[in-house]
Amino acid sequence: MDKTQNHQQHFHSLDDIAARREVLLKGMNKDQKEIGLLWNAMFKPEKKTRQKGFTLSSVLSSSVGIIDGALFAWKIYRKFKR
C-alpha cells in the first residue's frame, strides 16, 4: 500500500456518519484518559520514605545552621556595638 495514498471513507447516509462519529469519540475519550493518567504519573511527587539516619542527619544539619547563624549574629552585634 502506498503511504501517499489518500484514505477517504464514503458515507451513504447520516446514520453512517453518526456511527463513525461515535467510534471516533470513544477512541478520543480513551486516548484522553490514557494521556491524563500518564501526565499525572509523570508529575506526581514520589513518596519519601523516612529513614532514621536521614532524619537524624537533617536534624543535625538544621541545628548546625541555627548555631552558625546565631554566632554570626553575635559577631555582627559585637562589631557594630561601638
C-alpha positions as YAML, in Angstrom:
chain: A
units: angstrom
residues:
- id: 1
  name: MET
  ca: [0.00, 0.00, 0.00]
- id: 2
  name: ASP
  ca: [1.35, 3.41, -0.92]
- id: 3
  name: LYS
  ca: [1.81, 5.84, 2.01]
- id: 4
  name: THR
  ca: [0.88, 8.86, -0.08]
- id: 5
  name: GLN
  ca: [-2.49, 7.36, -0.93]
- id: 6
  name: ASN
  ca: [-5.49, 9.28, 0.46]
- id: 7
  name: HIS
  ca: [-7.69, 7.28, 2.81]
- id: 8
  name: GLN
  ca: [-11.19, 8.54, 2.17]
- id: 9
  name: GLN
  ca: [-14.29, 6.90, 3.52]
- id: 10
  name: HIS
  ca: [-17.55, 7.03, 1.68]
- id: 11
  name: PHE
  ca: [-20.69, 7.51, 3.71]
- id: 12
  name: HIS
  ca: [-24.07, 6.67, 2.26]
- id: 13
  name: SER
  ca: [-26.33, 8.05, 5.00]
- id: 14
  name: LEU
  ca: [-26.41, 10.20, 8.09]
- id: 15
  name: ASP
  ca: [-26.51, 7.03, 10.20]
- id: 16
  name: ASP
  ca: [-23.11, 6.01, 8.78]
- id: 17
  name: ILE
  ca: [-21.71, 9.41, 9.73]
- id: 18
  name: ALA
  ca: [-23.19, 9.24, 13.25]
- id: 19
  name: ALA
  ca: [-21.80, 5.73, 13.78]
- id: 20
  name: ARG
  ca: [-18.33, 6.83, 12.64]
- id: 21
  name: ARG
  ca: [-18.56, 9.88, 14.91]
- id: 22
  name: GLU
  ca: [-19.37, 7.67, 17.91]
- id: 23
  name: VAL
  ca: [-16.43, 5.39, 17.16]
- id: 24
  name: LEU
  ca: [-14.09, 8.38, 16.90]
- id: 25
  name: LEU
  ca: [-15.44, 9.94, 20.12]
- id: 26
  name: LYS
  ca: [-14.92, 6.68, 22.04]
- id: 27
  name: GLY
  ca: [-11.35, 6.45, 20.75]
- id: 28
  name: MET
  ca: [-10.66, 10.08, 21.64]
- id: 29
  name: ASN
  ca: [-12.06, 9.64, 25.16]
- id: 30
  name: LYS
  ca: [-9.96, 6.51, 25.66]
- id: 31
  name: ASP
  ca: [-6.82, 8.31, 24.47]
- id: 32
  name: GLN
  ca: [-7.61, 11.31, 26.67]
- id: 33
  name: LYS
  ca: [-7.90, 9.10, 29.75]
- id: 34
  name: GLU
  ca: [-4.61, 7.36, 28.97]
- id: 35
  name: ILE
  ca: [-2.82, 10.67, 28.43]
- id: 36
  name: GLY
  ca: [-4.28, 12.03, 31.68]
- id: 37
  name: LEU
  ca: [-3.05, 9.02, 33.63]
- id: 38
  name: LEU
  ca: [0.42, 9.26, 32.12]
- id: 39
  name: TRP
  ca: [0.56, 13.02, 32.71]
- id: 40
  name: ASN
  ca: [-0.44, 12.65, 36.38]
- id: 41
  name: ALA
  ca: [2.04, 9.82, 36.89]
- id: 42
  name: MET
  ca: [4.83, 11.91, 35.38]
- id: 43
  name: PHE
  ca: [4.34, 14.91, 37.65]
- id: 44
  name: LYS
  ca: [3.20, 13.12, 40.80]
- id: 45
  name: PRO
  ca: [5.70, 13.62, 43.61]
- id: 46
  name: GLU
  ca: [7.32, 10.45, 44.80]
- id: 47
  name: LYS
  ca: [6.62, 9.23, 48.30]
- id: 48
  name: LYS
  ca: [9.55, 9.86, 50.56]
- id: 49
  name: THR
  ca: [10.43, 7.05, 52.87]
- id: 50
  name: ARG
  ca: [11.86, 8.47, 56.05]
- id: 51
  name: GLN
  ca: [14.75, 6.55, 57.42]
- id: 52
  name: LYS
  ca: [16.17, 7.04, 60.88]
- id: 53
  name: GLY
  ca: [19.64, 8.01, 59.67]
- id: 54
  name: PHE
  ca: [18.35, 10.63, 57.26]
- id: 55
  name: THR
  ca: [16.09, 12.16, 59.91]
- id: 56
  name: LEU
  ca: [18.98, 12.40, 62.36]
- id: 57
  name: SER
  ca: [21.24, 13.96, 59.74]
- id: 58
  name: SER
  ca: [18.60, 16.53, 58.81]
- id: 59
  name: VAL
  ca: [18.16, 17.50, 62.48]
- id: 60
  name: LEU
  ca: [21.91, 17.85, 62.90]
- id: 61
  name: SER
  ca: [22.21, 19.89, 59.72]
- id: 62
  name: SER
  ca: [19.44, 22.24, 60.82]
- id: 63
  name: SER
  ca: [20.96, 22.58, 64.30]
- id: 64
  name: VAL
  ca: [24.39, 23.43, 62.90]
- id: 65
  name: GLY
  ca: [22.80, 26.01, 60.61]
- id: 66
  name: ILE
  ca: [20.97, 27.66, 63.52]
- id: 67
  name: ILE
  ca: [24.09, 27.73, 65.69]
- id: 68
  name: ASP
  ca: [26.14, 29.17, 62.81]
- id: 69
  name: GLY
  ca: [23.54, 31.89, 62.28]
- id: 70
  name: ALA
  ca: [23.47, 32.75, 65.98]
- id: 71
  name: LEU
  ca: [27.27, 33.01, 66.15]
- id: 72
  name: PHE
  ca: [27.31, 35.22, 63.05]
- id: 73
  name: ALA
  ca: [24.61, 37.49, 64.52]
- id: 74
  name: TRP
  ca: [26.61, 37.76, 67.79]
- id: 75
  name: LYS
  ca: [29.78, 38.63, 65.87]
- id: 76
  name: ILE
  ca: [27.96, 41.35, 63.89]
- id: 77
  name: TYR
  ca: [26.37, 42.69, 67.10]
- id: 78
  name: ARG
  ca: [29.76, 42.99, 68.82]
- id: 79
  name: LYS
  ca: [31.31, 44.67, 65.78]
- id: 80
  name: PHE
  ca: [28.65, 47.40, 65.48]
- id: 81
  name: LYS
  ca: [28.08, 47.82, 69.23]
- id: 82
  name: ARG
  ca: [30.73, 50.57, 69.45]
...
